[in-house]
Amino acid sequence: MQKILEKKFAAGLSITSNAVIIVLKFIAGTLSGSISIISEAIHSLSDFFASILTFFAVMRSSEPADKGHPFGHGRYEDMSGFIEGGLIIAAAMFIIYESLKKIILGYAMETESVLGIAVMAISVVANFLVSSYLFHVAKKTDSVSLYADGEHLRTDILTSLGILTGLIVIKITGIHILDPIIAIVFALIILKTGFSISKNTLNNLLDGSLPEDELKKIENIIASTDNNILGYKDLRARRSGPDRKIEITLIFPKQMLLVDCHNICDRIEDKIKNELQNCTISIHAEPECSNKNCSSAVFLRK
């Protein structure tokens, strides 16, 4: 329950901070006449929508399994993360478009750059604090959507830094074309982040396997738990939001008692849950079989 409350608070904090920053950017952009700040305010709108999406995903994913969703609601977080990745990509493309347009058509100097610099600095500090908290809670609760929202805010830090750097350099040097060039560099970094988030969450949505290092941990736990385990097969593991769904078939000697097999399975479950956290594990115990029936098995000992 404590983790769920932390996730909801973090998502709500993200919504509130984004709303305040958007208003400040639109005011600063309008009063200063800065096209770059107004463009950044539009980019921040994607952060705002992403924060609302994250809050919705966290609320839904925290609900227990029911008749309509017998495996839980964790996929809401994966869906949220995938959409947020798309929003990050779209925002980066918009920044590149606006920057190229400024380079090709020319760049109008802001009438009041000091206000823009102040607002961009506030935006950087606020987003750094909020994103750091989101990453902290995401790591603690293993939340995909909070992590994606934190990445989204981190991209906003980069774009705000780009605009801030451009405003400062232009004010000092008067070289106006530096602003869109810096913005393009940051947009390319943002694109990479967006594609990375979309790729990882799409893998979860399509029932992709857990990362190789996590599978290796499961295999090591099986191999080191009990000498009576002859081998294993049909190891399948995937993510659904913050949860990991793991299925394993363990191979035991034919003469072993069912109760002993069951106790070993319980120990393996406990070890995997302690190592990976947030796991739903299904272990099937099977007696030693012929090579024909166990052609896909990994034998640990004879």
N, C-alpha and C positions, 0 to 999 in steps of 0.2 A: 504493500500500500504506500509506503514512504517513497519508493522509486516512482510510482505512478504520479504522486503529488509533485515530485521534483520535475518530472517530464512535463506535466501540465503547466507548472509555474514557468519553466524555461521557455516553452512555446508561447505563453502569454506575454512574457517579457520581450520576446523577439517582436511580436506584433506591435506592442506599445512603442518600443524604440524606433522601429521602422516608420511608424506613423508620424512621430515627432520629427524625425530626420527628413522625411519627404516634404513636410510642410516648410521646414527651414530652407531646404534647397530651392523649392519653388519661389519662396519669398526672396531669397538672395538672388536667384537667377533673374527674376522680374525686376527687382530694384537696381541691380547692377548692369542689366542688359547683356548678361553673359549667356551665350548660346550653349557653351560647354556645361555650365552648371545646370541649365534647364534639361539638357540631355541626360545628365547624371541623375537628376530628379526622376526622370522617366525610367531610367534603369532601376532606381530604388523602388519604383512601383512594383517591379517584378519581385523584389525582396519581400515587399509587403504581402503580395498575393501568395508567395511561397510560405511565409510565416503563418498565414491563415490556413493554408493547406496542411502545414505541419501540425498545427493545433488540432485540426480535424482528424488527421491520421493518428496522432497520439491518443486522442479521446477514443477513437474506434478500436485501435490495436490493444488498448488496455482492457477492453471488454472480454469476459470469459467466453470460452467456446459455447455455442448453442446449437440448436437443431439445424439452423440454416448454415452455420459455419462450424462444423464439428471439429475442425483442426485449428480453430481460433481465428483471430482477425489480424494476425501479424502482417499479412500481405498489404494492408492499407499503408503501412510504413514504406514498403518497397515501392508501391505505386506513387506515393508522395515523393520519395527520393528521385524516381525516374522523371516525374514531371518537373521537379525542381532543376534537375540536370538540363532538361530542355529549356527551361526559363533562363538559366545561366548562358546557354549557347545562344539563345535569341538575343539576350542583352548584349553579349559580346559582338554579335553580328551587327546590331544596331549602332554600337559605338564605332565599329570599323566603318560602317556606311557614313555616319555623320562626320567622322574624321576625314575620310577621303573626299567628301563633299566640300569640307572646309579647305582642304589642300587644293582642290581643282577650281573651286569657285572663289576662293579668297576668304580671309578671316577678318572678322570685324573685332576690333579691340574693345574690351569691356570698358564701360564708363566708370565703374567703381570696383576695382579689383580687390581692395582691402576687405570688403564685406564678403566676397566670394572666398577669399583665403581663410577668413575666420570660420565660415560655415563648413568648409571642407575639412578644416582641422578638427572641429567639433565632431563631424561625422566620422572621421578616422578613429578618434578616441572612443566614441560611443560604440561603434561597431566592433572595435577591438575588444572592449570589455564584455559586450554581450556575446560575441562569437566565442570568446574564451570560456565563458560560462556554459554555453551550449555544448562545446566540445567536452567540457568536464562532465556534464550530465549525460551526454551521449555515450561517453566511455564507461561511465558508472552503471548506466542502465542498458547498454548495448542497443541504443536506439538508432536505427538507420535514418529515420526522417529528421531527427534532431542533428545528426551528423551532417546530413545534406544541407539543412538550414544553416548550420555553422559555416559550411563551405561557401554557401551562397553569400552570407554576410562577409566572409573573408574576401570574396571577389569584389564586394562593394568597397572594402578597405583599399584594395588595389586600384580600383577605378578612381576612388576619391583621392588617393595619393597621386595618381596620374594627373588628375585635374589640378590638384593643389600644387604639384611640382610645376606644371605648365604655367599656372597663374603667377607663381613666384618668379620663375625664370623670365617670363615675358615682362613682368614689372621691372626686373633688373636690367635685362638686355634689350627689350623692345623687339626681339625676334619672335614674331607672332606664330610662325609656322611650326615652332617646337611643340606647341600645345597638342595639335592633332597627331603629330608623329609619336609623342609619348603615349597618347591615348591608344593608338594602334598597338604599340608594344604590349601594354597592359591587357588589351583586349585579347591578344593571342594567348597570353598566359591563362586568361579566364576561359577561353575556348577549351583548352586542354583540361581544365578542372571540370567543366561541364560534361565533356565527353567521358571522362573517367567516372563521374558519378552515374551517368546514364548507363554506361557499360556494366558497372557493378550491380546496380539495382535491376537492370534488365536480366542479368544472369540469375538473380534470385527469383524474379517473376517467371522465368522460363524453367525453373527447377534445376538450375545449374548446381554442380557439386560445390561443396565447401572448398576453401583454398587448400592447396597441397600440404601446407604446414600443419593445418588443423587435422587433416586426414592422417598425417603421419603421427600426430599425438595420440589419436584413437588407436592406431595400429600398435604403437609402443605400449599403451596401457594394456591392450589385450595380451601382447606377448609377455609382459612382465608380471601379470596378476597372479596366475596360478599354473603350476606344472601340469595339471590335469587337462588343460585346454590343448587339444591336439592341433587345432587350426581354426580358421574362420573363412567365411565366404559371404557373398551378397552384401558387402558393406556399402550402404547408400546413405548419403548425408547431404542435406540442403538447408538453406536458410529460408525463414518466413518472417520478415520483419526482424525483431530482436531475438527470435527463437531459432534454435537449430533442431531439425528433425533428423534423427539418426536411426537407421535400421541395420542390424547385424545378425548373422547366423553363426553361432559358435559350435564347433565340433568337439564332442567329448567321447571318451571310451564307452563302449557298449555296456559295460558292467556297472557304470556309475549310477548311484541312486539319484532320482529326480530332485530330491531335496538338496543334495550336494551341488548339483548343476545350478539349481535356483539360487543358492547362496553365492556362488561364484558370479553369476550374472548380476546379482544385486551389488556386489563389490565393484564390478566393472562400471556399472551405471553411476555409482557414487563417485568413482574416480574421474570419469568423463565429465560429469556435472561440475565437479570441483575445478577441473582443468579449463573447461570451455565456457561454463556458465550458461544459463537459459537453454537447457536441452530437454527435449522430449525424446526418450530412447526406447526402442522396441528391440528386445533380444530374443531370438529363437534358438533354443538348444536342440541340437541334432546329434544322434549317435554316429559313431565312426562309420563311414560309408565306403562303398567301392569307388575305385578311381573313375568309373563311368559316371557315377552320380556326383562326384566331387571334382570334376575336371577343372572347375573355376576356383576351387578352394586354395587358400594359402596355408600350407601345413607348417606348424611351428616346431613340432617334435613327433617322433614315432612312438 
